[in-house]
């Protein structure tokens, strides 16, 4: 009598029609054998004792879902940290530079590093060049044409390939990873602001961006009550599932990081991630790298200057759903963060203080101007309810973050030249277009859309002319959609 065949529900088969349950058992046995050999002791009792002492990676993240458990975090939450096809490593240390698993090709990332490190090219000009020419390499190749029209950026001012690769090698040696917009480890909310930083260095655990981020900033010369309040509200927000982001400065920033440290926190640095400022926070920075994330725009070894702190503040506010200001004087740098948060459509919160305390003058004014008066974590959660429901941590699927920066409304990407047309990059008619644009410029801002319409030129030609004038220092930008003649 023939033996009845097993159903497909009982034994899965591979494409060749052979059952692969047995090979799976063999692979499992080999893996177990390899573990036993690596332990150096093959006795069953010894192996059991060793396994029981092995640390749990997620013990440092109380009240946080285990990202390795498919049932605890939605697939969309994982997608926030992944590009399609990325083989992302969820170990505590992120992949080293040079072994990036995200989708940005290494050559393009290197060329983007060269372009953003070029003097007189900021984030707005960077993204306009990328949108116009399609890649960093093409933008760099086009720079000599702009020199003919007075550009301050010459091919000699662009860092060489060797210089960029040397920076990336130094970063890798320091344990840093270079990430681009949309890659694992890049703050998803920061990618949505206008002209985000093209590249960031990170050190630590990029999984923390699965939690909704919230910024806390304030006075360096904080009162004892202010420090205590900050540590308590930071810990409470972390327990509720938010990621506390701050700038690692003295005073309020340090208290915010310490309160959130058991749950994981993010510190944004104004200089290189290997040049911790202030020096007394070296130990705190090391703790954050172990149980959180350090991020920054600057290359390793870079010492922060005064003009680098507003750029750091822009990252803090851009990466967060909202920003809380605790104890800020009238001219405090924390008010810059609050202003940037408002420009980025983030919610601004402020802790009230005594009218005679100069450290509360800035926060009291923010409240008068519409900031949310904050005395507890509940005030923050209540104000952010509409935004928090979009996060998997709060039971709803996470939306996919925008993968490209927001450009002017009329420019959703590189404009393609008509088939057979010459000079599709707009450089062939650059002289005439520059003259037409200059006739329309004044000391009052004008929309680039209006210039395109008034000149009758193609959008690509107008953008090439505007970039040339920008690189020559003859105009100023008002956001990404308006320009004005430089005084």
RAZI-V864292 format. One record per residue. N is the residue number from 0. NEAR is the number of other ideal C-beta (glycine too) atoms within 8 Angstrom. Layout:
N NEAR
N NEAR
This chain:
0 2
1 3
2 4
3 4
4 4
5 6
6 6
7 6
8 3
9 5
10 8
11 7
12 9
13 8
14 3
15 5
16 5
17 6
18 9
19 9
20 8
21 7
22 7
23 8
24 8
25 8
26 8
27 8
28 8
29 8
30 8
31 8
32 8
33 8
34 8
35 9
36 7
37 6
38 10
39 3
40 7
41 7
42 6
43 5
44 6
45 10
46 12
47 8
48 8
49 10
50 7
51 6
52 6
53 6
54 5
55 5
56 6
57 7
58 7
59 9
60 9
61 7
62 6
63 10
64 8
65 8
66 11
67 4
68 8
69 5
70 3
71 7
72 11
73 8
74 6
75 11
76 14
77 11
78 9
79 12
80 11
81 10
82 11
83 5
84 5
85 11
86 5
87 10
88 7
89 6
90 5
91 6
92 6
93 13
94 8
95 8
96 11
97 8
98 6
99 13
100 9
101 13
102 9
103 12
104 6
105 8
106 7
107 11
108 13
109 12
110 13
111 15
112 14
113 16
114 15
115 11
116 9
117 11
118 6
119 10
120 11
121 7
122 10
123 11
124 13
125 14
126 13
127 13
128 14
129 13
130 10
131 15
132 10
133 6
134 9
135 12
136 9
137 9
138 13
139 12
140 7
141 12
142 14
143 9
144 9
145 13
146 11
147 6
148 12
149 7
150 11
151 9
152 13
153 10
154 8
155 4
156 8
157 12
158 8
159 7
160 7
161 6
162 9
163 14
164 9
165 8
166 12
167 13
168 10
169 11
170 14
171 12
172 6
173 10
174 7
175 13
176 14
177 13
178 14
179 12
180 10
181 12
182 13
183 13
184 12
185 14
186 12
187 9
188 12
189 12
190 14
191 9
192 12
193 9
194 11
195 12
196 9
197 12
198 12
199 13
200 17
201 15
202 13
203 15
204 11
205 12
206 8
207 13
208 14
209 13
210 12
211 13
212 15
213 16
214 16
215 16
216 19
217 16
218 14
219 8
220 6
221 15
222 8
223 6
224 6
225 17
226 12
227 9
228 10
229 16
230 12
231 9
232 15
233 17
234 12
235 10
236 14
237 16
238 8
239 8
240 10
241 10
242 14
243 17
244 14
245 17
246 13
247 15
248 11
249 9
250 14
251 19
252 15
253 12
254 15
255 17
256 16
257 10
258 14
259 16
260 13
261 8
262 12
263 16
264 18
265 16
266 15
267 14
268 18
269 12
270 11
271 13
272 14
273 8
274 12
275 11
276 11
277 7
278 6
279 5
280 12
281 8
282 6
283 12
284 13
285 8
286 10
287 17
288 10
289 9
290 12
291 16
292 16
293 14
294 14
295 14
296 9
297 11
298 10
299 13
300 8
301 9
302 8
303 12
304 5
305 4
306 6
307 11
308 11
309 10
310 11
311 15
312 14
313 10
314 16
315 16
316 15
317 14
318 13
319 14
320 11
321 14
322 17
323 14
324 19
325 15
326 15
327 18
328 9
329 8
330 5
331 10
332 8
333 13
334 13
335 9
336 15
337 17
338 8
339 13
340 15
341 9
342 6
343 10
344 4
345 12
346 11
347 14
348 14
349 16
350 13
351 9
352 10
353 5
354 6
355 3
356 9
357 6
358 13
359 13
360 11
361 14
362 16
363 12
364 9
365 15
366 11
367 6
368 6
369 6
370 12
371 10
372 8
373 11
374 6
375 8
376 9
377 6
378 12
379 16
380 11
381 7
382 10
383 13
384 8
385 5
386 9
387 11
388 9
389 7
390 11
391 13
392 10
393 9
394 5
395 8
396 7
397 13
398 6
399 7
400 10
401 7
402 8
403 6
404 11
405 8
406 10
407 8
408 5
409 8
410 10
411 4
412 7
413 7
414 10
415 5
416 8
417 5
418 3
419 3
420 7
421 4
422 9
423 8
424 11
425 16
426 9
427 7
428 10
429 15
430 7
431 7
432 15
433 12
434 8
435 11
436 14
437 9
438 6
439 11
440 10
441 7
442 5
443 5
444 7
445 12
446 8
447 14
448 10
449 9
450 14
451 12
452 7
453 7
454 11
455 4
456 11
457 8
458 10
459 12
460 12
461 16
462 15
463 14
464 15
465 14
466 13
467 14
468 13
469 12
470 14
471 11
472 7
473 9
474 11
475 7
476 10
477 8
478 7
479 11
480 9
481 10
482 13
483 13
484 9
485 7
486 3
